[in-house]
Each structure stands twice: as structure tokens, then as C-alpha cells.
Amino acid sequence: MLSRLADVLVPTVGRLTVTADADAVLAPGSIIAANHTSLADPAIVLAALHRLDVHPVVMAAAGLWRIPLLGRALTREGHIPVHRHDPRAARALDHAAAALREGRLILIYAEGGIPTRKDASEAAPAPFRTGLSRLAQRTGAPVIPVGQAGARRVTSGNPAKQLAGLATAPLRRPGLHVHVGAPVRLSGDSATSTRQAHGAVTAAWRTAAAQLGEAAALAA
């Protein structure tokens, strides 16, 4: 339901395009790792994946489950709350591993948060936390890097700017692009595999941002 809803709503706030590497494969039991830049990008990534007929289980901040109706929908569809800085945080990886064994795809944001920058421009993904590599090592699941760009043009900055951006997006209709990379098998210790995953997602982001002519990607 969330994927279908995202695919309906996202075109109202921007112009979404999707590309993929020639050897990109979204196989059951895979981990999808995407860069996180805005409150809008989960919907953008879900809409893009919906167009590819992929409907992942999302690992998301537990606070979303406190929102009426949304929380019930998230629970009903099997999405996974992440309780950061809480003893329950480890349970999220347990639930994710179980979903992977069932053949579901997991969408994870390894940066663990949204940038505090005030401007709406693109920048390379922040360093990853280790949860992604630990999940991949525990399950043997391949990691599919996904880069998205343009979400900060929908909403970014302080709360007032975010609301203003969301309100004006249907008129501005900024360009939004999602690029799916080829799957990678993480190897080495936690630090090494985390860097490997970060590099793959950064490459996918660079492709997406370059599609929109973003200076940060073109300079790289």
C-alpha cells in the first residue's frame, strides 16, 4: 500500500525518472541500501522501486509508528521500526534477517539520519553506520546500492523551510532521479564492508545527481 501510495503522490511534487545499471538485479532476499537526504526521499525511492515492481520492507525510525493510521499501516505491512539509542535497536536486525529469509527485500538507510545542512543542494552520502554490513554478513544477502537525488528540492532545511518546500513543490515540480546499481557482496571485517557499501551507494548517488546536473556530482 505504501509503495502504491508513493507512486501516486510523488509525481504531484516532482518529475521522477528512474535508471539502472545493465547488471542491476533486484532479487528476492536482497538488501537495498539508499542514501538519505530529506524527509521526502523514502517516498521517492519507494515510488521508483514500485515502477520496477519491487515492494520492499522498510527499516524506519520507530517514531513513525506513533503516528495514527500510519503506524498501523506500517505494522500491517511488516515494516521494521528502528529504536535508535535503545536496547531494542538490535531487534530490528533480527526482524530484517527474518524478512530476508522469507524472500523479502529490505530497504535500509545506513547513514542513520538526515543531513543538518540548510541548503537544498546535493552532497555525497555521509559515513555509514555498521548495521547494514552486520545484516549483510549475518545473512549473506547481496546489497543493492540505490542513489537518489532531488529530494532536498522538495523538502529540506528547518521545519518552516520544509513545510514551505512541500507546499510549493507541486508548482515548482523539481526533477527527481533514482538510480539502481548492480548488487555487491560485502566482504572483510565490519569497517571494510561498511566502506564498500558506502562506496557503492555513493557511486549510485553520483549517477542520479549527475542526471539532474547537480554540481556536486558533476565536479566529482
C-alpha positions in Angstrom: 0.0 0.0 0.0 2.8 2.5 0.9 4.6 1.8 -2.4 1.4 2.3 -4.4 0.6 5.5 -2.5 4.1 6.8 -3.0 3.9 6.2 -6.8 0.7 8.2 -6.8 1.9 11.1 -4.7 5.4 11.6 -5.8 4.5 12.7 -9.4 2.5 15.5 -7.8 5.5 17.1 -6.2 8.2 16.5 -8.8 9.3 14.8 -12.1 10.6 11.4 -11.2 12.9 9.4 -13.5 14.5 6.0 -12.9 17.6 4.3 -14.3 19.5 1.2 -13.5 22.9 -0.4 -14.3 22.7 -3.0 -17.1 23.5 -5.7 -14.5 21.3 -4.4 -11.7 19.2 -7.3 -10.3 16.6 -6.8 -7.6 16.5 -10.4 -6.5 14.3 -11.7 -3.6 16.2 -11.8 -0.3 18.4 -8.7 -1.1 19.2 -5.6 0.9 18.5 -2.3 -0.8 20.7 0.5 0.6 19.8 4.1 -0.3 21.2 7.5 0.6 19.1 9.6 2.9 19.0 13.4 2.4 15.4 14.5 3.1 12.1 13.5 4.7 10.8 13.2 1.1 13.3 10.6 -0.2 11.8 7.4 1.3 8.6 8.1 -0.7 10.7 8.9 -3.8 12.7 5.7 -3.5 9.5 3.6 -2.9 7.8 5.2 -5.9 10.9 4.3 -8.1 11.0 0.8 -6.8 7.3 0.4 -7.4 7.8 1.2 -11.0 10.3 -1.7 -11.1 7.7 -3.9 -9.4 9.6 -4.1 -6.1 7.9 -3.5 -2.8 10.4 -3.7 0.0 10.2 -3.9 3.8 11.4 -0.6 5.1 13.6 -0.2 8.2 12.5 3.2 9.5 12.7 5.4 12.6 10.4 4.0 15.3 8.8 7.4 15.9 6.8 6.9 12.7 4.8 4.1 14.4 3.4 6.7 16.9 1.6 8.5 14.0 -2.1 7.3 14.0 -3.1 5.4 10.9 0.5 5.4 9.5 1.8 3.3 12.4 -1.0 0.7 11.9 -0.3 0.6 8.2 3.5 0.1 8.8 2.8 -2.7 11.2 0.3 -4.4 9.0 2.7 -4.4 6.0 5.6 -5.8 8.1 7.9 -2.7 8.0 10.5 -2.7 10.8 10.8 0.1 13.5 14.4 1.1 14.4 14.7 2.2 18.0 17.9 4.2 17.9 20.0 4.6 21.1 17.7 2.0 22.7 18.2 -1.6 23.9 15.5 -2.6 21.4 17.7 -1.5 18.5 19.1 -5.0 18.0 15.6 -6.4 17.4 15.4 -4.5 14.1 18.3 -6.6 12.6 16.6 -9.8 13.9 13.3 -8.8 12.1 15.2 -7.8 9.0 17.1 -11.1 8.9 13.8 -13.0 9.2 12.3 -11.0 6.3 15.3 -11.7 4.1 14.9 -15.4 4.8 11.3 -15.2 3.7 12.5 -13.7 0.4 11.5 -10.1 1.1 13.7 -7.2 0.1 14.8 -4.9 2.8 15.3 -1.1 2.3 17.8 0.4 4.8 19.2 3.8 5.3 22.7 3.2 6.6 23.5 6.9 7.3 21.1 6.8 10.2 19.8 10.3 9.8 19.2 13.3 7.6 21.9 16.0 6.9 21.6 19.2 9.0 22.6 21.4 6.1 20.3 24.3 5.4 20.6 24.5 1.7 18.8 22.3 -0.9 21.9 21.2 -2.8 23.2 17.6 -3.2 26.2 16.2 -1.4 27.7 12.7 -1.2 26.3 10.3 1.4 27.5 10.7 5.0 29.5 7.9 6.5 27.5 4.7 7.1 26.8 3.1 10.4 27.6 -0.6 10.8 24.0 -2.0 10.8 24.0 -2.6 7.0 27.3 -4.5 7.0 26.3 -6.6 10.1 23.0 -7.5 8.4 24.7 -8.5 5.2 27.4 -10.5 7.0 24.8 -12.3 9.1 22.5 -13.3 6.2 24.8 -13.4 3.2 22.4 -11.2 1.4 23.6 -9.1 -1.6 23.4 -5.3 -1.2 21.8 -3.3 -4.0 23.0 0.3 -4.0 20.4 2.9 -4.8 21.2 6.6 -5.3 18.5 9.2 -5.2 18.8 12.9 -6.0 16.4 15.9 -6.0 14.6 15.1 -2.7 16.1 18.1 -1.0 14.4 20.3 -3.6 11.1 19.0 -2.3 11.8 19.5 1.4 15.0 20.4 3.4 16.3 22.8 6.0 14.5 23.9 9.1 10.9 23.0 9.8 9.5 26.2 8.3 11.5 25.7 5.1 10.5 22.0 4.9 6.8 22.9 5.1 7.2 25.7 2.5 9.1 23.4 0.2 6.5 20.7 0.4 3.7 23.3 -0.2 5.3 24.8 -3.3 6.7 21.6 -4.8 3.6 20.9 -6.8 4.1 24.3 -8.6 7.9 24.0 -8.9 7.9 20.3 -9.8 11.7 19.7 -9.3 13.5 17.0 -11.0 13.9 13.7 -9.0 16.1 10.8 -10.1 16.7 7.4 -8.7 19.5 5.1 -9.9 19.8 1.4 -9.1 23.3 -0.1 -9.1 24.5 -3.6 -9.6 24.4 -5.8 -6.4 27.5 -6.2 -4.4 28.6 -8.9 -2.0 30.2 -7.3 1.1 33.4 -8.9 2.4 36.0 -8.3 5.0 35.5 -7.0 8.6 32.8 -4.6 9.6 34.7 -1.5 8.8 35.9 -2.7 5.4 32.4 -3.9 4.3 30.8 -0.7 5.6 33.2 1.3 3.4 32.5 -1.0 0.5 28.7 -0.4 0.8 29.2 3.3 1.2 31.3 3.4 -2.0 28.7 1.6 -4.0 25.8 3.8 -2.8 27.9 6.9 -3.4 28.5 5.8 -7.0 24.8 5.3 -7.4 24.1 8.7 -5.9 26.6 10.3 -8.2 24.9 8.8 -11.3 21.5 10.0 -10.0 22.7 13.5 -9.2 24.6 13.9 -12.5 21.3 13.1 -14.3 19.9 16.3 -12.7 23.0 18.3 -13.4 23.9 18.7 -9.7 27.2 20.5 -9.2 28.4 18.1 -6.5 28.2 15.1 -8.8 29.5 16.8 -11.9 32.6 18.1 -10.0 33.4 14.6 -8.8 
